[in-house]
Amino acid sequence: MSTAWKIVLTLTFARMTMGFQFQAIPSLAPVLTGSGGFSYAALGTLTGAYLVPGVIVALAGGWLGRLLGDARVVSIGLLLMAAGGFAGALVSSFEAQLVWRLIAGCGAVCLNVLVTKMVADWFEANNQLPTAMGVLVASWPAGIALCALALPLIEAATGLFTALLVPGVLSALALMALRVVWQEAPVKAAGGATPKAAKMLGVEVVLVVLAGLIWGLYNTVFVGVVAWVPTLLSERGAGDVAAAAYSSSIVWVAIFSVVAGGVIAGRVARPDIFALGSFLISGVLIAALAAVQFGTSGVLGLLLLGGAIGPAAAIIMTLPVAAARAPARASAMGLYFALYYAIMAIAPPVYGRLHDATQSAIAPLYAMSLIMTVCVMLWGAFRFKIGRPAADGTSQ
């Protein structure tokens, strides 16, 4: 295996660990709301807290990477994730859990804002770049799916304390793997030229804001479905482990449909059709899952949802690239991810409050269905705006 692919797989494992740690609280929700004594609103706050630091850190863009080096910053991030994971298992109060979730979240942001760039540095002159990016992007849902499936089983077999330790252990393993395999990309090591940064135009800011809103809202639905379907099934009489297994089937299918979406986006003339179809079909399926009482036959609906929701991810990621000129792209990506993190921090407690107000998981799922419709409207606004002349007379 080439050095480049060893690095991709190591960074993929690190990013998968991030998804696992993010999903740990929702995956243990039945236990934490039972013996743990937490409300669903509190669990939503703890879930969202993992992403709160990204609002600030993402705006800084690659500044930390340029100052300290990409691998060093990612290593610090993994160290913070490990510390937050281990310490979070040792505390029981909401306030202490919140502090350590924020610390782990700071580490996750350090990781997330740089891994895409690190992969691009190795594959920028290689026709395998789309494949490498597809593998990397799929790592987030893979981590969520693995957590949703495995953590309830670990908790049932060994107890809550051991289950809470697992994200910290995985983060430590990812840190050790990165320190072993990492090398600077040949072009960067040789002192390749870096394009001079430029300020974003007004139209670019608008376009990036629209793209960031789409990405953030889409991800609140993607993650929210995995988090709330187990609660829905538990409320309808399913066991905790069975409910988690059914829910994880959504993401296992989505892992493959995310990669398929990247392939489709690169080969068809109008990839927008696939993204819009993904939004609309997913919205209908989510509403159907909330409205219809189903037994084990409902697994087919969950599998269809996983296949429908995934393809949009890779296509959405092309929007900020199209929105800004190359010299302004670093600033654009910072704004894009800041919006993503802000929305991802706000949504979980909102979903939790909807549940607490209605005493049912149906309300959060209906909200997610409506959000998919909002994504369609925002996509239309993006395409309308990008077709208009920019301030300098060019077309965005």
VOTI-81619 format. One record per residue (C-alpha): residue number from 0; x, y, z; residue in three letters. Coordinates in nm, 3 decimals. Layout:
{NUM,{X,Y,Z},'ALA'};
...
% end
This chain:
{0,{0.000,0.000,0.000},'MET'};
{1,{0.131,0.346,-0.091},'SER'};
{2,{0.217,0.604,0.174},'THR'};
{3,{-0.063,0.828,0.048},'ALA'};
{4,{-0.328,0.563,0.104},'TRP'};
{5,{-0.188,0.469,0.444},'LYS'};
{6,{-0.232,0.834,0.542},'ILE'};
{7,{-0.584,0.848,0.397},'VAL'};
{8,{-0.690,0.539,0.589},'LEU'};
{9,{-0.534,0.670,0.912},'THR'};
{10,{-0.709,1.005,0.877},'LEU'};
{11,{-1.030,0.822,0.788},'THR'};
{12,{-1.002,0.621,1.110},'PHE'};
{13,{-0.938,0.942,1.305},'ALA'};
{14,{-1.243,1.110,1.154},'ARG'};
{15,{-1.451,0.797,1.211},'MET'};
{16,{-1.351,0.819,1.578},'THR'};
{17,{-1.486,1.173,1.580},'MET'};
{18,{-1.823,1.048,1.452},'GLY'};
{19,{-1.819,0.770,1.713},'PHE'};
{20,{-1.755,1.014,1.997},'GLN'};
{21,{-2.022,1.256,1.875},'PHE'};
{22,{-2.281,0.976,1.862},'GLN'};
{23,{-2.191,0.827,2.202},'ALA'};
{24,{-2.444,1.034,2.399},'ILE'};
{25,{-2.745,0.966,2.168},'PRO'};
{26,{-2.655,0.596,2.147},'SER'};
{27,{-2.668,0.566,2.526},'LEU'};
{28,{-2.978,0.785,2.563},'ALA'};
{29,{-3.210,0.513,2.706},'PRO'};
{30,{-2.957,0.439,2.984},'VAL'};
{31,{-2.862,0.801,3.050},'LEU'};
{32,{-3.226,0.909,3.078},'THR'};
{33,{-3.303,0.609,3.298},'GLY'};
{34,{-3.040,0.532,3.558},'SER'};
{35,{-2.840,0.843,3.463},'GLY'};
{36,{-3.128,1.079,3.538},'GLY'};
{37,{-3.072,1.312,3.241},'PHE'};
{38,{-3.359,1.470,3.046},'SER'};
{39,{-3.367,1.446,2.669},'TYR'};
{40,{-3.310,1.821,2.652},'ALA'};
{41,{-2.994,1.778,2.862},'ALA'};
{42,{-2.872,1.499,2.635},'LEU'};
{43,{-2.941,1.720,2.336},'GLY'};
{44,{-2.732,1.995,2.492},'THR'};
{45,{-2.445,1.752,2.558},'LEU'};
{46,{-2.467,1.625,2.201},'THR'};
{47,{-2.465,1.975,2.055},'GLY'};
{48,{-2.186,2.091,2.287},'ALA'};
{49,{-1.944,1.866,2.101},'TYR'};
{50,{-1.984,2.093,1.797},'LEU'};
{51,{-2.005,2.435,1.967},'VAL'};
{52,{-1.625,2.505,1.952},'PRO'};
{53,{-1.636,2.472,1.575},'GLY'};
{54,{-1.817,2.805,1.540},'VAL'};
{55,{-1.500,2.984,1.653},'ILE'};
{56,{-1.228,2.745,1.542},'VAL'};
{57,{-1.363,2.699,1.190},'ALA'};
{58,{-1.355,3.075,1.127},'LEU'};
{59,{-0.982,3.065,1.193},'ALA'};
{60,{-0.954,2.827,0.897},'GLY'};
{61,{-0.613,2.678,0.844},'GLY'};
{62,{-0.434,2.938,1.057},'TRP'};
{63,{-0.345,2.689,1.332},'LEU'};
{64,{-0.225,2.440,1.073},'GLY'};
{65,{-0.003,2.700,0.907},'ARG'};
{66,{0.134,2.810,1.245},'LEU'};
{67,{0.203,2.472,1.404},'LEU'};
{68,{0.179,2.223,1.118},'GLY'};
{69,{-0.124,2.018,1.012},'ASP'};
{70,{-0.022,1.689,1.172},'ALA'};
{71,{0.070,1.856,1.500},'ARG'};
{72,{-0.266,2.032,1.526},'VAL'};
{73,{-0.456,1.712,1.441},'VAL'};
{74,{-0.249,1.528,1.704},'SER'};
{75,{-0.342,1.790,1.963},'ILE'};
{76,{-0.703,1.748,1.858},'GLY'};
{77,{-0.694,1.371,1.906},'LEU'};
{78,{-0.527,1.420,2.245},'LEU'};
{79,{-0.810,1.650,2.354},'LEU'};
{80,{-1.066,1.401,2.225},'MET'};
{81,{-0.901,1.122,2.424},'ALA'};
{82,{-0.884,1.337,2.738},'ALA'};
{83,{-1.249,1.438,2.704},'GLY'};
{84,{-1.352,1.078,2.650},'GLY'};
{85,{-1.165,0.941,2.949},'PHE'};
{86,{-1.263,1.223,3.185},'ALA'};
{87,{-1.626,1.215,3.070},'GLY'};
{88,{-1.649,0.853,3.184},'ALA'};
{89,{-1.536,0.952,3.534},'LEU'};
{90,{-1.789,1.227,3.602},'VAL'};
{91,{-2.165,1.204,3.647},'SER'};
{92,{-2.304,1.557,3.678},'SER'};
{93,{-2.443,1.743,3.379},'PHE'};
{94,{-2.210,2.038,3.433},'GLU'};
{95,{-1.895,1.824,3.442},'ALA'};
{96,{-2.008,1.624,3.140},'GLN'};
{97,{-2.069,1.949,2.953},'LEU'};
{98,{-1.715,2.076,3.025},'VAL'};
{99,{-1.551,1.759,2.899},'TRP'};
{100,{-1.777,1.740,2.592},'ARG'};
{101,{-1.667,2.094,2.505},'LEU'};
{102,{-1.299,1.999,2.548},'ILE'};
{103,{-1.340,1.690,2.331},'ALA'};
{104,{-1.529,1.902,2.080},'GLY'};
{105,{-1.237,2.147,2.057},'CYS'};
{106,{-1.018,1.853,1.964},'GLY'};
{107,{-1.268,1.728,1.708},'ALA'};
{108,{-1.274,2.068,1.536},'VAL'};
{109,{-0.893,2.076,1.518},'CYS'};
{110,{-0.915,1.740,1.344},'LEU'};
{111,{-1.207,1.813,1.114},'ASN'};
{112,{-1.090,2.144,0.969},'VAL'};
{113,{-0.755,2.001,0.859},'LEU'};
{114,{-0.801,1.638,0.751},'VAL'};
{115,{-0.957,1.732,0.415},'THR'};
{116,{-0.664,1.961,0.340},'LYS'};
{117,{-0.413,1.693,0.445},'MET'};
{118,{-0.567,1.441,0.204},'VAL'};
{119,{-0.580,1.702,-0.073},'ALA'};
{120,{-0.210,1.778,-0.024},'ASP'};
{121,{-0.128,1.414,-0.102},'TRP'};
{122,{-0.372,1.370,-0.392},'PHE'};
{123,{-0.397,1.714,-0.552},'GLU'};
{124,{-0.213,1.599,-0.867},'ALA'};
{125,{-0.367,1.250,-0.863},'ASN'};
{126,{-0.680,1.127,-1.040},'ASN'};
{127,{-0.762,0.927,-0.725},'GLN'};
{128,{-0.856,1.244,-0.536},'LEU'};
{129,{-1.235,1.192,-0.573},'PRO'};
{130,{-1.203,0.836,-0.444},'THR'};
{131,{-0.986,0.945,-0.151},'ALA'};
{132,{-1.231,1.222,-0.061},'MET'};
{133,{-1.524,0.982,-0.088},'GLY'};
{134,{-1.361,0.746,0.159},'VAL'};
{135,{-1.283,1.034,0.395},'LEU'};
{136,{-1.634,1.183,0.382},'VAL'};
{137,{-1.790,0.841,0.449},'ALA'};
{138,{-1.589,0.809,0.772},'SER'};
{139,{-1.823,1.041,0.966},'TRP'};
{140,{-2.140,0.836,0.907},'PRO'};
{141,{-1.936,0.517,0.950},'ALA'};
{142,{-1.833,0.630,1.299},'GLY'};
{143,{-2.191,0.722,1.384},'ILE'};
{144,{-2.322,0.387,1.257},'ALA'};
{145,{-2.056,0.187,1.440},'LEU'};
{146,{-2.134,0.371,1.763},'CYS'};
{147,{-2.510,0.330,1.725},'ALA'};
{148,{-2.464,-0.044,1.679},'LEU'};
{149,{-2.174,-0.127,1.911},'ALA'};
{150,{-2.203,0.106,2.210},'LEU'};
{151,{-2.543,-0.020,2.335},'PRO'};
{152,{-2.406,-0.377,2.309},'LEU'};
{153,{-2.093,-0.280,2.505},'ILE'};
{154,{-2.305,-0.106,2.768},'GLU'};
{155,{-2.536,-0.407,2.800},'ALA'};
{156,{-2.237,-0.642,2.840},'ALA'};
{157,{-2.000,-0.437,3.056},'THR'};
{158,{-2.188,-0.138,3.198},'GLY'};
{159,{-2.212,0.236,3.137},'LEU'};
{160,{-1.864,0.326,3.262},'PHE'};
{161,{-1.687,0.099,3.011},'THR'};
{162,{-1.910,0.218,2.728},'ALA'};
{163,{-1.822,0.580,2.802},'LEU'};
{164,{-1.451,0.496,2.792},'LEU'};
{165,{-1.461,0.360,2.436},'VAL'};
{166,{-1.448,0.697,2.249},'PRO'};
{167,{-1.138,0.797,2.447},'GLY'};
{168,{-0.967,0.467,2.370},'VAL'};
{169,{-1.039,0.501,1.998},'LEU'};
{170,{-0.906,0.859,1.996},'SER'};
{171,{-0.582,0.745,2.163},'ALA'};
{172,{-0.541,0.467,1.906},'LEU'};
{173,{-0.595,0.713,1.620},'ALA'};
{174,{-0.333,0.946,1.768},'LEU'};
{175,{-0.076,0.667,1.787},'MET'};
{176,{-0.151,0.556,1.430},'ALA'};
{177,{-0.112,0.911,1.296},'LEU'};
{178,{0.224,0.958,1.466},'ARG'};
{179,{0.347,0.636,1.305},'VAL'};
{180,{0.237,0.687,0.943},'VAL'};
{181,{0.233,1.064,0.887},'TRP'};
{182,{0.470,1.224,0.638},'GLN'};
{183,{0.451,1.561,0.467},'GLU'};
{184,{0.318,1.545,0.113},'ALA'};
{185,{0.600,1.557,-0.149},'PRO'};
{186,{0.486,1.888,-0.304},'VAL'};
{187,{0.451,2.056,0.035},'LYS'};
{188,{0.778,1.914,0.158},'ALA'};
{189,{0.950,2.052,-0.151},'ALA'};
{190,{0.821,2.401,-0.074},'GLY'};
{191,{0.546,2.428,-0.333},'GLY'};
{192,{0.398,2.773,-0.390},'ALA'};
{193,{0.082,2.872,-0.204},'THR'};
{194,{-0.175,3.095,-0.382},'PRO'};
{195,{-0.202,3.443,-0.235},'LYS'};
{196,{-0.519,3.478,-0.027},'ALA'};
{197,{-0.792,3.719,-0.135},'ALA'};
{198,{-1.096,3.867,0.034},'LYS'};
{199,{-1.434,3.723,-0.049},'MET'};
{200,{-1.665,3.925,-0.273},'LEU'};
{201,{-2.012,4.009,-0.145},'GLY'};
{202,{-2.177,3.758,-0.377},'VAL'};
{203,{-1.933,3.492,-0.261},'GLU'};
{204,{-2.029,3.555,0.101},'VAL'};
{205,{-2.398,3.512,0.016},'VAL'};
{206,{-2.333,3.192,-0.178},'LEU'};
{207,{-2.115,3.042,0.096},'VAL'};
{208,{-2.377,3.128,0.358},'VAL'};
{209,{-2.643,2.948,0.153},'LEU'};
{210,{-2.412,2.649,0.105},'ALA'};
{211,{-2.326,2.641,0.476},'GLY'};
{212,{-2.693,2.653,0.573},'LEU'};
{213,{-2.768,2.360,0.344},'ILE'};
{214,{-2.477,2.154,0.478},'TRP'};
{215,{-2.561,2.229,0.840},'GLY'};
{216,{-2.935,2.161,0.809},'LEU'};
{217,{-2.878,1.844,0.606},'TYR'};
{218,{-2.642,1.709,0.869},'ASN'};
{219,{-2.883,1.783,1.154},'THR'};
{220,{-3.131,1.556,0.976},'VAL'};
{221,{-2.873,1.288,0.894},'PHE'};
{222,{-2.746,1.273,1.251},'VAL'};
{223,{-3.088,1.341,1.403},'GLY'};
{224,{-3.254,1.044,1.235},'VAL'};
{225,{-2.989,0.808,1.370},'VAL'};
{226,{-3.024,0.964,1.715},'ALA'};
{227,{-3.405,0.964,1.734},'TRP'};
{228,{-3.517,0.650,1.552},'VAL'};
{229,{-3.399,0.430,1.845},'PRO'};
{230,{-3.608,0.643,2.082},'THR'};
{231,{-3.908,0.615,1.849},'LEU'};
{232,{-3.873,0.237,1.832},'LEU'};
{233,{-3.824,0.211,2.210},'SER'};
{234,{-4.143,0.412,2.263},'GLU'};
{235,{-4.319,0.160,2.040},'ARG'};
{236,{-4.199,-0.137,2.243},'GLY'};
{237,{-3.866,-0.238,2.087},'ALA'};
{238,{-3.574,-0.332,2.310},'GLY'};
{239,{-3.287,-0.084,2.339},'ASP'};
{240,{-3.033,-0.303,2.158},'VAL'};
{241,{-3.278,-0.397,1.880},'ALA'};
{242,{-3.377,-0.031,1.834},'ALA'};
{243,{-3.012,0.072,1.806},'ALA'};
{244,{-2.942,-0.204,1.554},'ALA'};
{245,{-3.237,-0.100,1.335},'TYR'};
{246,{-3.127,0.263,1.349},'SER'};
{247,{-2.768,0.186,1.257},'SER'};
{248,{-2.890,0.016,0.938},'SER'};
{249,{-2.970,0.364,0.803},'ILE'};
{250,{-2.611,0.474,0.826},'VAL'};
{251,{-2.454,0.148,0.707},'TRP'};
{252,{-2.646,0.191,0.381},'VAL'};
{253,{-2.572,0.565,0.375},'ALA'};
{254,{-2.198,0.500,0.395},'ILE'};
{255,{-2.214,0.341,0.051},'PHE'};
{256,{-2.468,0.588,-0.090},'SER'};
{257,{-2.243,0.880,0.016},'VAL'};
{258,{-1.957,0.738,-0.191},'VAL'};
{259,{-2.199,0.663,-0.477},'ALA'};
{260,{-2.313,1.026,-0.466},'GLY'};
{261,{-1.955,1.141,-0.520},'GLY'};
{262,{-1.919,0.913,-0.822},'VAL'};
{263,{-2.250,1.034,-0.965},'ILE'};
{264,{-2.163,1.401,-0.912},'ALA'};
{265,{-1.849,1.358,-1.120},'GLY'};
{266,{-2.015,1.177,-1.410},'ARG'};
{267,{-2.352,1.341,-1.477},'VAL'};
{268,{-2.430,1.677,-1.632},'ALA'};
{269,{-2.694,1.777,-1.374},'ARG'};
{270,{-2.605,1.640,-1.030},'PRO'};
{271,{-2.854,1.884,-0.874},'ASP'};
{272,{-3.134,1.642,-0.965},'ILE'};
{273,{-2.982,1.375,-0.743},'PHE'};
{274,{-2.933,1.615,-0.451},'ALA'};
{275,{-3.288,1.752,-0.471},'LEU'};
{276,{-3.427,1.401,-0.508},'GLY'};
{277,{-3.227,1.296,-0.203},'SER'};
{278,{-3.379,1.580,0.002},'PHE'};
{279,{-3.738,1.519,-0.108},'LEU'};
{280,{-3.741,1.140,-0.088},'ILE'};
{281,{-3.567,1.144,0.250},'SER'};
{282,{-3.816,1.397,0.384},'GLY'};
{283,{-4.110,1.180,0.279},'VAL'};
{284,{-3.956,0.865,0.426},'LEU'};
{285,{-3.880,1.035,0.759},'ILE'};
{286,{-4.238,1.160,0.784},'ALA'};
{287,{-4.365,0.811,0.701},'ALA'};
{288,{-4.148,0.653,0.972},'LEU'};
{289,{-4.292,0.897,1.224},'ALA'};
{290,{-4.652,0.856,1.114},'ALA'};
{291,{-4.680,0.482,1.057},'VAL'};
{292,{-4.667,0.214,1.324},'GLN'};
{293,{-4.434,-0.054,1.192},'PHE'};
{294,{-4.271,-0.371,1.315},'GLY'};
{295,{-3.964,-0.551,1.189},'THR'};
{296,{-4.087,-0.497,0.831},'SER'};
{297,{-4.006,-0.129,0.884},'GLY'};
{298,{-3.638,-0.218,0.844},'VAL'};
{299,{-3.696,-0.190,0.468},'LEU'};
{300,{-3.803,0.171,0.516},'GLY'};
{301,{-3.490,0.241,0.720},'LEU'};
{302,{-3.271,0.088,0.449},'LEU'};
{303,{-3.446,0.297,0.182},'LEU'};
{304,{-3.388,0.609,0.393},'LEU'};
{305,{-3.018,0.529,0.417},'GLY'};
{306,{-3.000,0.491,0.041},'GLY'};
{307,{-3.193,0.813,-0.022},'ALA'};
{308,{-3.023,1.046,0.225},'ILE'};
{309,{-2.659,0.965,0.144},'GLY'};
{310,{-2.606,1.082,-0.217},'PRO'};
{311,{-2.665,1.449,-0.135},'ALA'};
{312,{-2.359,1.470,0.093},'ALA'};
{313,{-2.084,1.465,-0.171},'ALA'};
{314,{-2.285,1.694,-0.402},'ILE'};
{315,{-2.340,1.951,-0.126},'ILE'};
{316,{-1.965,1.958,-0.066},'MET'};
{317,{-1.916,2.092,-0.420},'THR'};
{318,{-2.117,2.407,-0.341},'LEU'};
{319,{-1.856,2.606,-0.144},'PRO'};
{320,{-1.596,2.520,-0.408},'VAL'};
{321,{-1.824,2.662,-0.678},'ALA'};
{322,{-1.915,2.961,-0.462},'ALA'};
{323,{-1.571,3.121,-0.425},'ALA'};
{324,{-1.262,3.186,-0.635},'ARG'};
{325,{-0.956,2.977,-0.548},'ALA'};
{326,{-0.770,3.266,-0.370},'PRO'};
{327,{-1.073,3.322,-0.145},'ALA'};
{328,{-1.149,2.956,-0.083},'ARG'};
{329,{-0.975,2.929,0.256},'ALA'};
{330,{-1.195,3.206,0.397},'SER'};
{331,{-1.497,3.054,0.226},'ALA'};
{332,{-1.440,2.714,0.385},'MET'};
{333,{-1.395,2.876,0.726},'GLY'};
{334,{-1.732,3.052,0.696},'LEU'};
{335,{-1.892,2.738,0.554},'TYR'};
{336,{-1.782,2.518,0.845},'PHE'};
{337,{-1.861,2.787,1.104},'ALA'};
{338,{-2.223,2.785,0.988},'LEU'};
{339,{-2.226,2.406,0.986},'TYR'};
{340,{-2.099,2.388,1.343},'TYR'};
{341,{-2.339,2.658,1.465},'ALA'};
{342,{-2.642,2.478,1.322},'ILE'};
{343,{-2.523,2.139,1.446},'MET'};
{344,{-2.483,2.284,1.796},'ALA'};
{345,{-2.829,2.441,1.801},'ILE'};
{346,{-3.037,2.159,1.652},'ALA'};
{347,{-2.991,1.874,1.907},'PRO'};
{348,{-3.127,2.068,2.207},'PRO'};
{349,{-3.415,2.192,1.990},'VAL'};
{350,{-3.500,1.834,1.897},'TYR'};
{351,{-3.470,1.738,2.264},'GLY'};
{352,{-3.711,2.012,2.371},'ARG'};
{353,{-3.959,1.906,2.103},'LEU'};
{354,{-3.950,1.556,2.252},'HIS'};
{355,{-3.986,1.678,2.610},'ASP'};
{356,{-4.277,1.903,2.512},'ALA'};
{357,{-4.465,1.624,2.332},'THR'};
{358,{-4.328,1.318,2.515},'GLN'};
{359,{-4.274,1.156,2.177},'SER'};
{360,{-3.996,1.115,1.921},'ALA'};
{361,{-4.249,1.183,1.646},'ILE'};
{362,{-4.217,1.564,1.682},'ALA'};
{363,{-3.838,1.579,1.620},'PRO'};
{364,{-3.876,1.350,1.317},'LEU'};
{365,{-4.150,1.566,1.166},'TYR'};
{366,{-3.923,1.868,1.215},'ALA'};
{367,{-3.645,1.686,1.026},'MET'};
{368,{-3.884,1.611,0.741},'SER'};
{369,{-3.966,1.982,0.711},'LEU'};
{370,{-3.597,2.073,0.720},'ILE'};
{371,{-3.539,1.866,0.406},'MET'};
{372,{-3.794,2.088,0.230},'THR'};
{373,{-3.605,2.395,0.352},'VAL'};
{374,{-3.287,2.248,0.198},'CYS'};
{375,{-3.462,2.228,-0.139},'VAL'};
{376,{-3.556,2.597,-0.118},'MET'};
{377,{-3.205,2.701,-0.013},'LEU'};
{378,{-3.060,2.500,-0.303},'TRP'};
{379,{-3.286,2.688,-0.543},'GLY'};
{380,{-3.171,3.019,-0.395},'ALA'};
{381,{-2.806,2.915,-0.437},'PHE'};
{382,{-2.851,2.824,-0.803},'ARG'};
{383,{-3.045,3.145,-0.870},'PHE'};
{384,{-2.774,3.357,-0.709},'LYS'};
{385,{-2.480,3.179,-0.868},'ILE'};
{386,{-2.626,3.241,-1.213},'GLY'};
{387,{-2.628,3.620,-1.166},'ARG'};
{388,{-2.329,3.843,-1.255},'PRO'};
{389,{-2.084,3.911,-0.974},'ALA'};
{390,{-1.964,4.259,-0.878},'ALA'};
{391,{-1.661,4.226,-1.105},'ASP'};
{392,{-1.876,4.135,-1.404},'GLY'};
{393,{-1.802,3.764,-1.399},'THR'};
{394,{-2.054,3.489,-1.343},'SER'};
{395,{-2.041,3.312,-1.009},'GLN'};
% end
